[in-house]
Structure formats: structure tokens, C-alpha cells
Amino acid sequence: MAVARDPLAGGPAALGLARGSRLRALRRTPAAGGQDIVRFQQTVAGLPVLGAQLVTTVGADRVL
């Protein structure tokens, strides 16, 4: 799900997440005006971190 990965190219460290963390795209939901709502799950060593999800809106121009 590459729709919102480019704006997050700085990776987890750019968001202040722990070293070794990854963001895994869970789902993309189309919204009004050509936008998408994208939900990510933080993982460490491949395991999901409980309560650690990121939800963002990506515009039609693919910018957060």
C-alpha cells in the first residue's frame, strides 16, 4: 500500500518512534474529495505494538 509511504519517507525515527520500529500499512479507506484515510500499525521485531497505530489523511495530490 504505497499511497502514503512517500510522505512518511523519513521513517519511524522521523516520528519519534523507537529504534527498530517499523510502520506497517493496515488499510486504506477512500474518503470524500479524492482523499484516503490510511491506518498504520507500529511493529518492533515484526510484532505489533499494542495501542500504537497511526491514522492519517492523504489528499488527492498524495500529500499528508
Stockholm file with secondary structure:
# STOCKHOLM 1.0

chainA/1-64         MAVARDPLAGGPAALGLARGSRLRALRRTPAAGGQDIVRFQQTVAGLPVLGAQLVTTVGADRVL
#=GR chainA/1-64 SS CGGGTTTTTTHHHHTTCCTTEEEEEEEEEECGGGCEEEEEEEEETTEEEEEEEEEEEECTTSCC
#=GC SS_cons        CGGGTTTTTTHHHHTTCCTTEEEEEEEEEECGGGCEEEEEEEEETTEEEEEEEEEEEECTTSCC
//
